[in-house]
């Protein structure tokens, strides 16, 4: 009888562990979804001249819009087209590109 009582207790313990894992993943997923929705809202609200950060640390300003893409000016006379999903961050502090080079 002693063995049966121990086995029943471990079943409840295992159920509680699985329940705790489910709750943990539920809350973790909700946080990520909330952050993604906030990022998507910021992307949809972008206007010409806003600062964006692209993968690899490329910083530029929004120069125009296309269907599902944004033209980003990264240097004087240099524009690239980036999918909206490729924007990883936003910035308001864009320093001017070194125009004259080092002298």
Phi, psi and omega per residue, in radians:
X1 nan -0.565 -3.121
X2 -1.093 -0.695 -3.137
X3 -1.166 -0.676 -3.141
X4 -1.145 -0.663 3.138
X5 -1.162 -0.662 3.119
X6 -1.203 -0.671 -3.140
X7 -1.133 -0.692 3.119
X8 -1.153 -0.649 3.126
X9 -1.175 -0.641 -3.136
X10 -1.243 -0.491 3.082
X11 -1.155 -0.740 3.106
X12 -1.159 -0.725 3.117
X13 -1.054 -0.757 3.139
X14 -1.136 -0.695 3.097
X15 -1.087 -0.744 3.133
X16 -1.130 -0.664 3.093
X17 -1.119 -0.804 3.125
X18 -1.106 -0.692 3.102
X19 -1.106 -0.749 3.121
X20 -1.110 -0.713 3.111
X21 -1.112 -0.727 3.126
X22 -1.074 -0.803 3.140
X23 -1.101 -0.734 3.122
X24 -1.041 -0.860 -3.125
X25 -1.178 -0.569 3.106
X26 -1.095 -0.838 -3.132
X27 -1.244 -0.608 3.108
X28 -1.131 -0.780 3.137
X29 -1.138 -0.642 3.135
X30 -1.157 -0.672 3.118
X31 -1.129 -0.745 3.129
X32 -1.156 -0.702 3.135
X33 -1.134 -0.676 3.130
X34 -1.124 -0.777 3.121
X35 -1.100 -0.700 3.136
X36 -1.158 -0.672 3.112
X37 -1.156 -0.667 3.093
X38 -1.140 -0.731 3.116
X39 -1.107 -0.750 -3.138
X40 -1.118 -0.665 3.107
X41 -1.130 -0.700 3.098
X42 -1.138 -0.709 3.120
X43 -1.093 -0.749 -3.127
X44 -1.200 -0.407 -3.120
X45 -1.628 0.039 -3.123
X46 -1.064 2.542 3.079
X47 -2.261 2.893 3.106
X48 -0.990 2.341 3.112
X49 1.639 -0.192 3.108
X50 -1.232 2.573 3.135
X51 -1.539 2.392 3.123
X52 -2.309 2.714 3.070
X53 -2.029 2.287 -3.115
X54 -1.882 2.897 3.096
X55 -0.965 2.506 -3.121
X56 1.519 0.049 3.100
X57 1.465 0.249 3.113
X58 -1.281 2.247 -3.128
X59 -2.003 2.367 3.136
X60 -2.724 -3.072 3.113
X61 -2.087 2.580 3.135
X62 -1.211 2.186 -3.122
X63 -1.912 -0.357 -3.132
X64 -3.112 3.068 -3.095
X65 -2.254 2.567 3.000
X66 -2.215 -2.968 -3.062
X67 -0.874 -1.257 -3.106
X68 -2.061 0.404 -3.064
X69 -2.389 2.903 3.137
X70 -2.293 2.377 3.012
X71 -1.489 2.228 -3.100
X72 -2.089 2.230 3.082
X73 -1.536 2.070 -3.106
X74 -1.885 -0.247 3.080
X75 -2.814 3.010 3.124
X76 -1.045 2.189 -3.136
X77 1.083 0.392 3.097
X78 -2.222 1.988 3.093
X79 -2.170 2.472 3.067
X80 -2.200 2.670 3.093
X81 -1.775 2.232 -3.072
X82 -2.230 2.395 3.027
X83 -1.112 2.585 3.120
X84 -1.020 -0.575 -3.138
X85 -1.230 -0.237 -3.127
X86 -1.507 -0.076 3.122
X87 -1.418 2.149 -3.075
X88 -1.819 -0.227 -3.132
X89 -2.904 3.097 -3.098
X90 -2.346 2.586 -3.135
X91 -2.517 2.640 3.051
X92 -1.947 -0.191 -3.105
X93 -1.838 1.524 3.106
X94 -1.892 1.966 3.124
X95 -1.411 2.554 -3.124
X96 -1.146 2.569 3.112
X97 -1.192 2.497 3.114
X98 -1.053 1.845 -3.033
X99 -1.386 -0.685 -3.009
X100 -1.705 -0.150 -3.070
X101 1.348 2.956 -3.127
X102 -1.353 2.383 3.130
X103 -2.114 nan nan
